[in-house]
Amino acid sequence: SSDLIRAVAIWWGCAIIALAFAVNEAWPAAPHWPVLFLPLFAWFWVGFATASTIYGVSRLPIRISAVIMPIEVIVGAVSAWIWANQSMSFIEIAGAALILSASLVQLIRQKAGA
């Protein structure tokens, strides 16, 4: 089915990009089994998350999915800010505000049309 083809294509795209970045990362001198298990766990988790996202978004109207997908960027940035103690620049905050504004505009337009 087309959902399966899209999910596989996106999954391999994520895997290739992740591997391209992982090649330059240093591994511990004596890795123990949890460190070796993590890439395998991440590999399957990305596959599950991609398939779930494709399944859900393919069943929504395009105007809704066009707003939902960019919100993932905001969630990723906020997660990095909270968990990894990263800082958000003004540009990132402004981008998040624009994405949220698009969501609000879509909701307002949808309510006005209904």
C-alpha positions in Angstrom: 0.0 0.0 0.0 1.0 3.6 -0.4 1.2 4.1 3.4 3.7 1.3 3.6 5.9 2.7 0.8 5.8 6.2 2.4 6.7 4.8 5.8 9.6 2.7 4.5 10.9 5.7 2.5 10.8 8.0 5.4 12.2 5.4 7.8 15.2 4.8 5.5 15.7 8.6 5.1 15.8 9.0 8.9 18.2 6.1 9.2 20.6 7.3 6.5 20.7 10.8 8.0 21.2 9.5 11.5 24.0 7.2 10.4 25.7 10.0 8.5 25.8 12.0 11.8 26.7 8.9 13.9 29.8 8.1 11.9 31.6 11.1 13.3 30.6 10.4 16.9 33.1 8.8 19.3 32.2 5.5 20.9 33.2 4.6 24.4 36.5 2.8 24.8 34.9 -0.3 26.3 31.2 -0.3 25.4 29.0 -2.5 27.5 25.8 -4.1 26.3 23.4 -1.2 27.0 25.5 1.1 24.8 25.3 -1.5 22.0 21.6 -2.1 22.5 20.7 1.6 22.2 21.2 1.9 18.4 19.1 -1.2 17.8 16.4 0.2 20.1 16.5 3.6 18.4 16.3 1.9 15.0 13.1 0.2 15.8 11.6 3.2 17.7 12.2 5.5 14.7 10.5 2.9 12.5 7.5 2.6 14.8 7.2 6.4 15.2 7.4 6.9 11.4 4.8 4.3 10.6 2.5 5.7 13.3 2.9 9.3 12.0 2.3 8.3 8.4 -0.7 6.3 9.3 -2.3 9.1 11.3 -1.4 12.0 9.0 -2.5 10.2 5.9 -6.0 10.0 7.3 -6.3 13.7 8.1 -7.2 16.5 5.7 -4.1 18.1 4.2 -4.8 21.5 5.9 -4.6 19.8 9.3 -1.6 17.6 8.6 0.3 20.6 7.2 0.0 22.2 10.6 0.6 19.1 12.7 3.9 18.0 11.1 5.8 21.2 11.8 4.7 21.1 15.4 7.0 18.1 15.8 9.9 20.6 15.3 8.7 22.6 18.2 8.3 19.6 20.4 11.9 18.5 19.5 13.3 21.9 20.3 11.5 22.2 23.6 12.6 18.6 24.5 16.2 19.5 23.8 15.9 22.7 25.8 14.4 20.8 28.8 16.3 17.5 28.8 19.6 18.3 27.2 19.9 21.8 28.7 20.1 23.4 25.3 19.3 27.0 24.7 16.8 28.3 22.2 17.9 31.3 20.1 15.6 34.1 19.2 15.3 32.7 15.6 14.1 29.4 17.0 11.6 31.0 19.4 10.3 33.2 16.5 10.0 30.1 14.3 8.0 28.3 17.0 5.7 31.3 17.4 5.1 31.3 13.6 4.3 27.6 13.6 1.9 28.1 16.5 0.3 31.1 14.8 -0.3 29.0 11.7 -2.1 26.5 13.9 -4.3 29.2 15.4 -5.1 30.7 12.0 -6.2 27.3 10.8 -8.4 26.7 13.9 -10.0 30.2 13.5 -10.6 29.6 9.7 -12.0 26.2 10.4 -14.4 27.6 13.1 -15.5 30.4 10.8 -16.2 28.0 8.0 -18.1 25.5 10.1 
